[in-house]
Amino acid sequence: MRTSIATVSLSGSLTEKLTAASLAGFDGVEIFENDLLASPLTPEEIRARCADLGLTIDLYQPMRDVEALPEEEFVRALRRARHKFELMLRLGADTVLVCSSVSPHALDDDALAAEQLSRLAGLAEEHGVRVAYEALAWGRHISTYDHAWRVVEAAGHPALGTCLDSFHILSRGSDPKGIEDIPGEKIFFLQLADAPLLAMDVLQWSRHYRCFPGQGGFDVAGLVRHVLRAGYDGPLSLEVFNDVFRQSEAGPTAVDARRSLLTLQETVGLATPPAPSPPTGIAFAELVTPDAAPVTAVLGALGFARTARHRGKPVDLWQRGEARVLVHTGPAERRDGTRLAAVGLQSPDPAGAARRAEALLAPVLPRRRALGDAPLEAVAAPDGTELFFCAAERPGPPDRQATRQPDGRPDWRADFEDTGEETEDTEDGAAWRVDHLSLAQPWHQFDEATLFHRSVLGLRPQESVDVADPYGLLRSRAVTTDDGAVRIVLTVGAAPTDDTAHAQHIALATDDVVAAARRFRAAGGQLLPIPANYHDDLAARFEFADGELETYRELGILYDRDAHGTFRHCYTHTVGRVFFELVQRDGGYRGYGAANAPVRLAAQHAVRGFTGG
């Protein structure tokens, strides 16, 4: 189906909004009246600009407070409408959105509303315009889609239909199944928006917290299915009021918006992009640093060994068990220091995963390859992290597996030469692996990142969590595979602060976190000190074996428990923007120790003036 977006959903001038919508691949736009009024372009120039960009003008909006009025008020409304219809002729738009009245003059009289909407539609028809009547969730007398449809049906004018808006319908808890009783040809327009599930005034909710489908808690796909069953064949259009989007660059926001519609169309069976190929594991995490010494000292203390070196780049492979960290020396900015720049994702179909990513508008990254280098596909996540799709590994010793993909091509490890150093796989919990990665998102891309990882990578979003930091409130949301083989935690501050201050981290799973912590400290590593008050409180909340709590206090180990099991974890000091976490999951624990995050954040601030993460 055709896709459209309301200009109110993007930031910038009208020209910037139109350009962004076109570049993102939208077929059309809804012109919001304020955008036109503020534009220096004439309606004819806007029409020509849209044509040059390959965009149709699918809707002009909004027209307010025109129905169920005293006659003298309605006559004034018709005068306004005539001017708008003449403007629409110049603009080349043939459908106008009329919102249900919120005027204090509006009367609770459906018959009058139907009669006046019929007269309005008659005037519109004279100008070649259709009227799409929409129930605002906060309308004075008409606030539900079924009520609006009854009035439209009673009016019985061919130029009058209804506009359905997913936010107005779902925010009120209306049952969208009744949409199927509306003739498809009388559904003149469909506007889509998602939203987080919030308990607040619906007008404020609508004006500030809408988001693109797939980023909130509404069943937008279910509503669209009902609309399609009714016979609707118009565009899927986004109308999103959101404070973050209004401050973000129009281009990336438009791409995020279009991705949401591509994913929605796939969900409801309207489109078939390449099938998802969820990752099966973390092949590697790549750190970029201007000075490798500090981070390799931490890795060495953790028991990692430098097992291989890239044949043509300043990249070393550090490994312990199934956990691999690449240390790339050189291109990092000095102010950032060490940062987590790339992630290798094991995939059963790397080429298919890359095709899906490209179909869902993920930027494909060009890669300079020397003769014989492994052919790795890579795309950029919204935060700039490079994601490499690697062939799923075959059985064998982790550091001695064959370096060929199933199709015979070399895999990423073929680019590295063995150094001969051995990993300490038999000490301190042999089953070392990457438990999860934590990636700090720019403040305006948190929802985009969630949708990206769900739609492009096939990861399942978990519930969003708010975490108290001494200097603000942070949001955190995990995206995972069903089996937990890949876990990525997306974090962001609640305000547009300096995002470079937010840290990333690599969580390493071990069978014995106490032994791993002791070994790290004995090797000269520094663990994050945890205040005594935390462990005093822990003693009141849980029962421990003799000496257990004292060990946790000594090593700075934090503890959590859920219905499935227990979680023990501790942290290294931060190097640049990166720190490591040692974790031990027992009994099927599913979380990330969120209850302990405020303590960890405060401890990091105390250690080095740390300002996020």
C-alpha positions as CSV (number, residue, x, y, z in Angstrom):
1,M,0.0,0.0,0.0
2,R,1.0,3.6,-0.4
3,T,2.6,5.3,2.5
4,S,2.2,8.9,3.7
5,I,3.4,11.0,6.7
6,A,2.0,14.2,8.2
7,T,4.4,17.1,8.1
8,V,3.7,17.7,11.8
9,S,5.6,14.5,12.5
10,L,8.9,15.9,11.4
11,S,11.0,18.9,12.4
12,G,12.2,21.8,10.3
13,S,10.8,24.0,7.6
14,L,8.1,22.6,5.2
15,T,10.7,22.3,2.5
16,E,13.0,20.3,4.8
17,K,10.1,18.0,5.8
18,L,9.1,17.3,2.3
19,T,12.6,16.5,1.3
20,A,13.1,14.1,4.2
21,A,9.8,12.4,3.5
22,S,10.8,11.9,-0.2
23,L,14.3,10.6,0.6
24,A,12.9,8.1,3.1
25,G,10.7,6.7,0.4
26,F,7.2,7.9,1.3
27,D,4.7,8.2,-1.5
28,G,2.7,11.2,-0.1
29,V,2.3,13.7,2.7
30,E,-0.4,15.2,4.8
31,I,0.2,19.0,4.8
32,F,-0.4,20.4,8.3
33,E,-1.9,23.9,8.1
34,N,0.6,25.5,10.4
35,D,3.4,24.3,8.1
36,L,1.8,25.9,5.1
37,L,1.1,29.1,6.9
38,A,4.7,29.4,8.0
39,S,6.2,28.6,4.6
40,P,7.4,31.4,2.3
41,L,6.3,29.2,-0.7
42,T,3.0,29.8,-2.4
43,P,0.5,26.9,-2.5
44,E,1.4,26.5,-6.2
45,E,5.1,26.3,-5.4
46,I,4.5,23.7,-2.6
47,R,2.5,21.7,-5.1
48,A,5.3,21.8,-7.7
49,R,7.9,21.0,-5.0
50,C,5.9,17.9,-4.0
51,A,5.6,16.8,-7.6
52,D,9.4,17.3,-8.1
53,L,10.0,15.1,-5.1
54,G,7.5,12.4,-6.3
55,L,5.1,13.1,-3.4
56,T,1.3,13.4,-3.6
57,I,-0.5,15.6,-1.2
58,D,-2.9,13.1,0.3
59,L,-4.6,15.3,3.0
60,Y,-4.8,18.9,4.1
61,Q,-5.5,19.3,7.8
62,P,-7.0,20.2,10.2
63,M,-10.4,21.9,9.9
64,R,-11.8,22.4,13.4
65,D,-15.1,23.2,15.1
66,V,-17.5,23.1,12.1
67,E,-20.4,20.9,13.1
68,A,-23.4,21.0,15.5
69,L,-23.1,24.8,15.8
70,P,-25.7,27.5,16.2
71,E,-26.6,28.7,12.6
72,E,-24.7,32.0,12.8
73,E,-21.6,30.1,14.0
74,F,-21.9,27.5,11.2
75,V,-22.2,30.2,8.6
76,R,-18.9,31.6,9.8
77,A,-17.4,28.1,9.6
78,L,-18.6,27.7,6.0
79,R,-16.9,31.0,5.2
80,R,-13.6,29.6,6.6
81,A,-14.2,26.3,4.8
82,R,-14.7,28.0,1.4
83,H,-11.3,29.7,1.8
84,K,-9.6,26.4,2.7
85,F,-11.2,24.6,-0.3
86,E,-10.0,27.3,-2.7
87,L,-6.5,27.0,-1.2
88,M,-6.6,23.2,-1.6
89,L,-7.3,23.6,-5.3
90,R,-4.2,25.7,-5.6
91,L,-2.3,23.1,-3.5
92,G,-3.6,20.1,-5.4
93,A,-5.0,18.4,-2.3
94,D,-8.5,16.7,-2.6
95,T,-9.2,15.6,0.9
96,V,-9.5,17.7,4.1
97,L,-9.5,16.4,7.6
98,V,-12.4,17.7,9.8
99,C,-12.0,17.0,13.5
100,S,-15.0,16.6,15.8
101,S,-15.7,19.8,17.6
102,V,-14.3,20.9,20.9
103,S,-16.0,24.3,20.7
104,P,-18.0,25.4,23.7
105,H,-20.7,26.5,21.2
106,A,-21.1,22.9,19.9
107,L,-24.5,21.4,20.7
108,D,-25.1,17.8,21.7
109,D,-27.3,17.1,18.7
110,D,-26.3,14.3,16.2
111,A,-29.0,15.3,13.8
112,L,-27.7,18.8,13.6
113,A,-24.1,17.6,13.3
114,A,-25.1,15.3,10.4
115,E,-27.1,18.1,8.6
116,Q,-24.3,20.6,8.9
117,L,-21.6,18.1,7.8
118,S,-23.7,17.3,4.8
119,R,-23.9,21.1,3.9
120,L,-20.1,21.3,4.4
121,A,-19.6,18.3,2.1
122,G,-21.8,19.9,-0.5
123,L,-19.6,23.0,-0.6
124,A,-16.5,20.8,-0.7
125,E,-17.8,18.8,-3.6
126,E,-18.3,22.0,-5.6
127,H,-14.5,22.5,-5.2
128,G,-13.6,18.8,-6.0
129,V,-12.8,18.1,-2.3
130,R,-13.8,15.3,0.0
131,V,-14.3,15.7,3.7
132,A,-12.9,13.1,6.1
133,Y,-14.5,13.4,9.5
134,E,-12.5,12.2,12.5
135,A,-13.5,11.8,16.2
136,L,-11.0,13.4,18.5
137,A,-10.6,11.4,21.7
138,W,-11.3,14.6,23.6
139,G,-14.2,15.8,21.3
140,R,-16.9,17.8,23.2
141,H,-19.8,15.5,22.2
142,I,-18.3,13.1,19.6
143,S,-15.2,11.3,20.8
144,T,-15.3,7.8,19.4
145,Y,-14.9,6.5,15.9
146,D,-18.3,4.6,15.9
147,H,-20.1,7.7,17.0
148,A,-18.4,9.7,14.2
149,W,-19.4,7.0,11.7
150,R,-23.1,7.1,12.8
151,V,-23.1,10.9,12.1
152,V,-21.4,10.5,8.7
153,E,-23.8,7.7,7.8
154,A,-26.8,9.8,8.8
155,A,-25.5,12.7,6.7
156,G,-25.5,10.5,3.6
157,H,-23.4,12.7,1.4
158,P,-21.0,11.1,-1.2
159,A,-18.3,13.7,-0.5
160,L,-18.4,12.9,3.3
161,G,-16.5,10.0,4.8
162,T,-14.7,9.2,8.0
163,C,-11.0,9.4,9.0
164,L,-9.8,6.7,11.4
165,D,-7.0,7.5,13.7
166,S,-5.4,4.7,15.7
167,F,-4.4,6.9,18.6
168,H,-7.9,8.3,19.1
169,I,-9.4,4.9,18.9
170,L,-7.0,2.9,21.0
171,S,-6.3,5.6,23.6
172,R,-10.0,5.4,24.6
173,G,-10.0,1.7,24.7
174,S,-12.5,1.4,21.9
175,D,-13.0,-2.0,20.3
176,P,-11.6,-1.6,16.7
177,K,-13.5,-4.7,15.5
178,G,-16.5,-2.4,14.7
179,I,-14.5,-0.8,11.9
180,E,-15.3,-3.8,9.8
181,D,-18.9,-2.6,9.7
182,I,-17.9,0.6,7.9
183,P,-18.0,0.3,4.1
184,G,-14.4,0.6,2.9
185,E,-15.2,3.3,0.4
186,K,-16.5,5.5,3.2
187,I,-13.2,5.3,5.1
188,F,-11.6,8.3,3.4
189,F,-8.3,8.2,5.3
190,L,-6.3,6.3,7.9
191,Q,-3.9,7.9,10.3
192,L,-1.6,5.8,12.4
193,A,0.3,6.4,15.6
194,D,1.5,4.3,18.5
195,A,2.0,5.5,22.1
196,P,3.4,4.2,25.4
197,L,0.7,3.0,27.8
198,L,0.4,6.0,30.2
199,A,-2.2,7.0,32.8
200,M,-2.6,10.7,31.9
201,D,-4.9,13.2,30.3
202,V,-5.6,12.0,26.7
203,L,-5.0,15.4,25.1
204,Q,-1.5,15.7,26.7
205,W,-0.8,12.1,25.9
206,S,-1.7,12.7,22.3
207,R,0.2,16.0,21.9
208,H,3.5,14.9,23.5
209,Y,3.9,11.1,23.6
210,R,2.8,9.6,20.3
211,C,5.4,7.5,18.5
212,F,5.6,5.4,15.4
213,P,3.9,2.0,15.1
214,G,5.9,-0.7,16.9
215,Q,7.5,1.8,19.4
216,G,4.7,1.9,21.9
217,G,2.1,-0.3,23.6
218,F,-0.9,-0.1,21.2
219,D,-2.0,-3.0,18.9
220,V,-1.7,-0.9,15.8
221,A,-1.4,-3.9,13.6
222,G,-4.6,-5.4,14.9
223,L,-6.4,-2.1,14.1
224,V,-5.0,-2.0,10.6
225,R,-6.2,-5.6,10.0
226,H,-9.8,-4.5,10.8
227,V,-9.5,-1.5,8.5
228,L,-8.2,-3.7,5.6
229,R,-11.1,-6.2,6.2
230,A,-13.5,-3.2,5.8
231,G,-12.1,-2.7,2.3
232,Y,-10.0,0.4,2.8
233,D,-7.4,0.8,0.0
234,G,-6.0,4.3,0.7
235,P,-2.6,5.1,2.1
236,L,-1.2,4.2,5.5
237,S,-0.3,7.6,6.9
238,L,1.6,8.5,10.1
239,E,0.4,11.4,12.2
240,V,2.7,11.6,15.2
241,F,2.9,14.5,17.8
242,N,6.1,13.9,19.7
243,D,8.4,16.4,21.5
244,V,11.5,14.4,20.7
245,F,10.8,14.2,17.0
246,R,10.1,17.9,16.8
247,Q,13.7,18.5,18.0
248,S,15.4,15.8,16.0
249,E,16.8,16.0,12.4
250,A,14.0,15.4,9.9
251,G,16.0,12.9,7.8
252,P,16.7,10.2,10.3
253,T,13.2,10.6,11.8
254,A,11.6,10.1,8.4
255,V,13.7,6.9,7.9
256,D,12.6,5.7,11.3
257,A,9.0,6.5,10.4
258,R,9.1,4.6,7.1
259,R,10.8,1.6,8.7
260,S,7.9,1.5,11.1
261,L,5.4,1.3,8.3
262,L,7.5,-1.3,6.4
263,T,7.5,-3.4,9.5
264,L,3.8,-2.9,10.1
265,Q,3.0,-3.9,6.5
266,E,5.0,-7.1,7.0
267,T,3.1,-7.8,10.2
268,V,-0.3,-7.5,8.6
269,G,0.7,-9.3,5.5
270,L,0.9,-6.4,3.0
271,A,4.6,-6.7,2.3
272,T,7.2,-9.5,2.3
273,P,10.7,-8.2,3.0
274,P,13.4,-10.8,3.4
275,A,12.5,-13.0,6.3
276,P,14.0,-12.3,9.7
277,S,17.2,-14.2,10.6
278,P,17.6,-13.6,14.3
279,P,21.2,-13.8,15.5
280,T,22.2,-16.9,17.4
281,G,25.1,-15.5,19.4
282,I,27.7,-12.7,19.9
283,A,30.7,-13.5,17.7
284,F,32.7,-10.5,19.0
285,A,32.5,-7.1,20.5
286,E,35.0,-4.6,19.0
287,L,36.5,-1.8,21.0
288,V,38.2,1.2,19.3
289,T,40.8,3.0,21.3
290,P,43.6,5.6,20.8
291,D,45.6,3.7,23.4
292,A,45.2,0.0,23.8
293,A,47.3,-0.4,27.0
294,P,44.5,0.5,29.6
295,V,41.9,-1.8,28.1
296,T,44.2,-4.7,27.4
297,A,45.4,-4.5,31.0
298,V,41.8,-5.0,32.1
299,L,41.3,-7.8,29.6
300,G,44.5,-9.5,30.8
301,A,43.4,-9.3,34.4
302,L,40.1,-10.8,33.4
303,G,42.0,-13.8,32.1
304,F,41.7,-13.0,28.4
305,A,44.6,-13.8,26.1
306,R,45.6,-12.1,22.9
307,T,45.1,-15.2,20.7
308,A,45.2,-13.6,17.2
309,R,46.2,-10.4,15.3
310,H,44.5,-9.1,12.1
311,R,46.6,-9.6,9.0
312,G,46.4,-6.0,7.8
313,K,44.9,-3.8,10.5
314,P,45.9,-2.8,14.0
315,V,43.3,-5.1,15.5
316,D,44.0,-7.8,18.2
317,L,41.6,-10.6,19.1
318,W,41.4,-11.2,22.9
319,Q,39.6,-14.3,24.0
320,R,38.4,-16.2,27.0
321,G,36.1,-19.2,26.5
322,E,33.5,-18.2,24.0
323,A,33.9,-14.5,24.8
324,R,35.8,-12.5,22.2
325,V,36.8,-8.9,22.3
326,L,38.5,-7.1,19.3
327,V,40.8,-4.2,20.3
328,H,41.2,-1.8,17.4
329,T,43.9,0.8,18.0
330,G,43.9,4.1,16.3
331,P,40.8,5.9,15.1
332,A,39.0,6.7,18.3
333,E,38.7,10.3,19.3
334,R,40.8,11.2,22.3
335,R,37.8,12.7,24.2
336,D,36.0,9.4,23.9
337,G,38.9,7.2,24.7
338,T,37.9,3.5,24.4
339,R,34.4,2.9,23.0
340,L,32.4,-0.1,21.9
341,A,32.2,0.6,18.1
342,A,31.1,-2.7,16.6
343,V,29.4,-6.0,17.3
344,G,29.7,-9.3,15.4
345,L,26.4,-11.2,15.4
346,Q,26.4,-14.9,14.6
347,S,23.7,-15.5,12.0
348,P,22.4,-18.7,10.4
349,D,22.1,-16.7,7.1
350,P,24.4,-13.6,7.1
351,A,23.6,-12.6,3.5
352,G,19.9,-12.9,4.2
353,A,20.2,-10.9,7.4
354,A,22.0,-8.2,5.5
355,R,19.3,-8.2,2.7
356,R,16.6,-7.7,5.4
357,A,18.5,-4.9,7.1
358,E,18.9,-3.1,3.7
359,A,15.2,-3.6,2.9
360,L,14.3,-2.0,6.2
361,L,16.5,1.0,5.5
362,A,19.5,0.2,7.6
363,P,22.5,2.0,6.2
364,V,24.8,-0.6,4.6
365,L,28.4,0.2,5.5
366,P,31.1,0.1,2.8
367,R,34.0,-2.0,3.8
368,R,37.6,-1.9,2.5
369,R,38.7,-5.4,2.0
370,A,42.1,-6.6,1.1
371,L,42.4,-9.6,-1.2
372,G,41.5,-12.7,0.8
373,D,39.7,-10.9,3.6
374,A,36.4,-12.4,4.8
375,P,33.3,-11.0,3.1
376,L,31.5,-9.6,6.1
377,E,28.2,-7.7,5.6
378,A,27.7,-4.7,7.9
379,V,25.1,-2.2,8.7
380,A,24.9,0.8,11.1
381,A,22.5,0.9,14.0
382,P,20.8,4.2,14.9
383,D,23.5,5.1,17.4
384,G,26.3,4.4,14.8
385,T,27.3,1.0,16.2
386,E,28.5,-1.2,13.3
387,L,26.7,-4.5,13.2
388,F,28.5,-7.4,11.4
389,F,26.6,-10.5,10.3
390,C,28.9,-13.5,10.8
391,A,28.3,-17.1,10.0
392,A,27.1,-19.2,12.9
393,E,30.0,-21.1,14.4
394,R,30.4,-24.8,14.0
395,P,31.2,-27.2,16.8
396,G,34.8,-27.4,18.0
397,P,37.3,-25.7,20.4
398,P,36.3,-22.0,20.4
399,D,39.7,-20.7,19.3
400,R,40.5,-23.6,16.9
401,Q,37.4,-23.9,14.8
402,A,37.6,-24.1,11.0
403,T,37.6,-20.6,9.5
404,R,35.2,-21.4,6.6
405,Q,31.6,-20.6,6.3
406,P,29.2,-23.3,5.2
407,D,29.3,-22.0,1.6
408,G,33.1,-22.3,1.6
409,R,33.9,-18.6,1.9
410,P,36.2,-17.6,4.7
411,D,34.6,-16.4,7.9
412,W,35.8,-13.4,10.0
413,R,38.5,-15.3,11.9
414,A,40.3,-16.1,8.7
415,D,41.4,-12.5,8.7
416,F,43.5,-13.1,11.8
417,E,46.8,-14.9,12.4
418,D,47.2,-17.1,15.5
419,T,49.6,-15.7,18.1
420,G,49.9,-19.0,19.9
421,E,48.7,-17.6,23.2
422,E,46.3,-19.9,25.1
423,T,43.1,-18.8,26.9
424,E,42.5,-19.7,30.5
425,D,39.4,-21.8,29.7
426,T,39.8,-24.1,32.7
427,E,39.9,-21.6,35.5
428,D,37.4,-19.4,37.3
429,G,34.3,-20.8,35.5
430,A,35.2,-22.3,32.1
431,A,31.9,-21.3,30.3
432,W,32.9,-17.6,29.8
433,R,30.8,-15.9,27.1
434,V,29.3,-12.5,26.4
435,D,26.1,-12.4,28.6
436,H,24.9,-9.0,27.2
437,L,26.0,-5.7,25.8
438,S,24.9,-2.3,27.0
439,L,24.8,0.4,24.3
440,A,24.1,4.1,25.2
441,Q,21.7,5.7,22.7
442,P,21.5,9.4,21.8
443,W,18.6,10.9,23.7
444,H,16.4,11.3,20.7
445,Q,16.9,7.8,19.2
446,F,15.8,5.5,22.1
447,D,12.5,4.5,20.5
448,E,14.1,4.3,17.1
449,A,16.8,2.0,18.4
450,T,14.1,-0.3,19.9
451,L,12.2,-0.6,16.7
452,F,15.5,-1.1,14.7
453,H,16.6,-4.0,16.8
454,R,13.2,-5.6,16.8
455,S,12.5,-5.2,13.1
456,V,15.9,-5.4,11.5
457,L,17.5,-8.0,13.8
458,G,14.5,-9.9,15.0
459,L,15.1,-9.3,18.7
460,R,12.3,-9.1,21.2
461,P,11.9,-5.9,23.2
462,Q,11.4,-6.3,27.0
463,E,9.7,-3.8,29.2
464,S,11.2,-0.4,29.5
465,V,12.8,0.4,32.9
466,D,13.5,3.7,34.5
467,V,16.7,3.8,36.6
468,A,17.5,6.5,39.1
469,D,20.9,8.1,38.6
470,P,22.2,10.7,41.1
471,Y,22.0,13.3,38.4
472,G,18.8,12.4,36.6
473,L,16.6,9.5,35.4
474,L,17.8,7.0,32.9
475,R,15.7,4.7,30.6
476,S,16.8,1.2,29.9
477,R,15.3,-1.5,27.6
478,A,16.6,-4.9,26.7
479,V,16.1,-6.5,23.3
480,T,16.9,-10.3,23.2
481,T,16.5,-13.5,21.3
482,D,13.9,-15.9,22.8
483,D,16.6,-18.1,24.2
484,G,18.7,-15.3,25.6
485,A,21.7,-16.1,23.4
486,V,21.8,-12.5,22.3
487,R,21.0,-9.7,24.8
488,I,21.5,-6.0,24.1
489,V,20.5,-3.4,26.7
490,L,19.7,0.0,25.2
491,T,20.1,2.9,27.7
492,V,19.6,6.7,27.4
493,G,19.3,9.7,29.7
494,A,15.9,11.3,30.0
495,A,17.1,14.7,28.7
496,P,19.3,15.9,25.8
497,T,22.5,15.9,27.7
498,D,26.0,15.2,26.5
499,D,25.6,11.7,25.2
500,T,29.3,11.1,25.0
501,A,29.2,10.9,28.8
502,H,27.0,7.8,28.8
503,A,29.0,4.6,29.1
504,Q,28.8,1.3,27.3
505,H,29.6,-2.0,28.8
506,I,30.3,-5.7,28.1
507,A,28.8,-8.2,30.5
508,L,30.8,-11.4,30.7
509,A,29.0,-14.6,32.0
510,T,30.9,-17.0,34.2
511,D,29.9,-20.0,36.3
512,D,31.6,-18.6,39.4
513,V,31.6,-14.8,39.8
514,V,33.4,-15.0,43.2
515,A,36.3,-16.9,41.8
516,A,36.4,-14.6,38.7
517,A,36.4,-11.5,40.9
518,R,39.1,-12.8,43.1
519,R,41.3,-13.7,40.1
520,F,40.7,-10.3,38.5
521,R,41.7,-8.5,41.7
522,A,44.7,-10.7,42.3
523,A,45.9,-9.9,38.8
524,G,45.9,-6.2,39.6
525,G,42.4,-5.3,38.3
526,Q,40.2,-2.8,40.1
527,L,36.6,-3.7,41.0
528,L,34.0,-1.0,41.5
529,P,33.7,-0.4,45.3
530,I,30.1,-0.7,46.6
531,P,29.0,1.3,49.6
532,A,28.6,-0.7,52.8
533,N,25.0,0.6,53.1
534,Y,24.0,-1.5,50.1
535,H,25.2,-4.8,51.7
536,D,23.6,-3.8,55.0
537,D,20.3,-3.5,53.2
538,L,20.9,-6.7,51.3
539,A,21.1,-8.5,54.7
540,A,17.7,-7.3,55.6
541,R,16.2,-8.3,52.3
542,F,17.6,-11.8,51.8
543,E,19.0,-14.7,53.8
544,F,22.5,-15.9,52.9
545,A,24.8,-18.8,53.9
546,D,27.4,-18.1,56.5
547,G,30.1,-15.9,55.1
548,E,28.4,-15.3,51.8
549,L,27.4,-11.7,52.4
550,E,30.9,-10.9,53.8
551,T,32.4,-12.2,50.5
552,Y,30.1,-10.0,48.5
553,R,30.9,-7.0,50.6
554,E,34.7,-7.6,50.2
555,L,34.5,-7.9,46.4
556,G,31.8,-5.4,45.7
557,I,29.4,-8.1,44.4
558,L,25.8,-7.1,44.0
559,Y,22.9,-9.6,44.3
560,D,19.4,-9.9,42.9
561,R,16.7,-12.5,42.7
562,D,13.6,-13.1,40.6
563,A,11.0,-15.8,40.3
564,H,13.3,-17.9,38.2
565,G,16.7,-17.7,39.9
566,T,19.5,-15.5,41.3
567,F,21.9,-13.0,39.8
568,R,25.4,-12.1,41.1
569,H,27.4,-9.4,39.4
570,C,30.3,-6.9,39.9
571,Y,32.0,-4.2,37.8
572,T,35.4,-3.1,36.7
573,H,36.4,0.5,36.6
574,T,35.6,2.4,33.4
575,V,38.2,2.8,30.6
576,G,37.2,5.6,28.3
577,R,33.5,5.0,27.8
578,V,33.6,1.2,28.5
579,F,33.5,-1.0,31.6
580,F,33.1,-4.7,32.1
581,E,30.6,-6.5,34.2
582,L,31.1,-10.1,35.6
583,V,27.8,-11.9,35.9
584,Q,26.6,-15.2,37.2
585,R,23.0,-16.3,36.4
586,D,21.6,-19.3,38.3
587,G,18.3,-21.0,38.0
588,G,17.1,-19.2,34.9
589,Y,17.3,-15.6,36.2
590,R,16.0,-13.4,33.4
591,G,16.8,-9.8,34.4
592,Y,19.9,-7.6,34.5
593,G,20.0,-6.5,38.1
594,A,18.0,-3.3,37.5
595,A,17.3,-2.9,41.2
596,N,21.1,-2.5,41.7
597,A,21.6,0.0,38.9
598,P,21.2,3.2,41.1
599,V,23.9,1.9,43.4
600,R,26.2,1.1,40.6
601,L,25.7,4.5,39.0
602,A,26.3,6.3,42.2
603,A,29.5,4.3,42.8
604,Q,30.8,5.1,39.3
605,H,30.1,8.8,39.9
606,A,32.0,8.6,43.2
607,V,35.0,6.8,41.6
608,R,35.7,9.2,38.8
609,G,33.1,11.9,38.3
610,F,31.2,9.6,36.0
611,T,28.2,11.2,34.4
612,G,26.0,8.5,32.9
613,G,25.7,5.0,31.5
